């Protein structure tokens, strides 16, 4: 059963538990161990089983585990045979001259963010996400979780002020881009996988990443007392860069046949007894045009949780293959503290 079938059955949220319970014997190193779930039901801040086995703060070994060379292209080799690394039925996606990406499923990730670089090969923006528990880190990158999104599908279409300033900063250079987001709180929803492109050069250099990043929110003016300023984008279909040949879709965990799919991001502030949206600038890009959002975006305060952002996007199975739909913008929130 593939990812779409699990989603349509409403079981994707439970899949890691089902995989663990239906397979006798110890977990495999790259089984995904759930921790909690986000507002959509996606696993939030999970760990690799290898990390759980090694103890707090460990990173997973995705280099010695798994098939090598061209055998990495066949998903079956990751779950059966002498080099099986996971019980999960992964899929693979590779380009004409490099790859593959070995993909699990969409996860949510909360931490802090730093800038990495702008890839000249595929125009991807590369950032790194960090958590004190090192969730999903692998040996090839022990400093954070690499996360990537294609600028051709996202920021090249953005017309809101902060994103245009960030676009200009990236074009100016890495130092300018890094200064705008360094160590800011961030929330991402992306496709969890391994980038194994190195095997085309004779290396087994698989490393974990979120690629593509479907939804990203960054608190660029965080405050523990009153005022937060979040910038964000959300889409539900994207490529995996130069070393891929197919787009990957973000499906909700229910109502996948609906014309409109909803996704939610919680901007947590459990101690607040209220919140006021001071300002917002949000636009939607689609059909080659950018316009202010209407019903496609909503921000609502939930007591005991915080502000929930709801994004409504066309079902990715019903739009043209070359049409990017993405909601982007920012929201400024004043929190009402409990007495």
Secondary structure, 3 states (H helix, E strand, C coil): CCHHHHHHCCCHHHHHHHHHHHCCCCCCCCCEECCEECCCCCEECCEEHHHHHHCCCCCECCCCCCCCHHHHHCCHHHHCCCCCCCCCCCEEECCCCCCCEEEEEEEEEEEEEEEEEECCCCCEEEEEEECCCCCCCECCECCCEEEEEECCCCHHHCCCHHHHHHHHHHHHCHHHHHHHHCCEEEEEEEEEEEECHHHHHCCCCCEEEEEEEEEEEEECCCCCCCEEEEEEEECCEECCCCCCCCCEECCCCCCCCCCEEEEEEEEECCCEEEEEEEEEEEEEEECCEEEECCCCEEEEEECCCEEEEEEEEECCCCCCCCCCCEEEEEEEEEEEECC
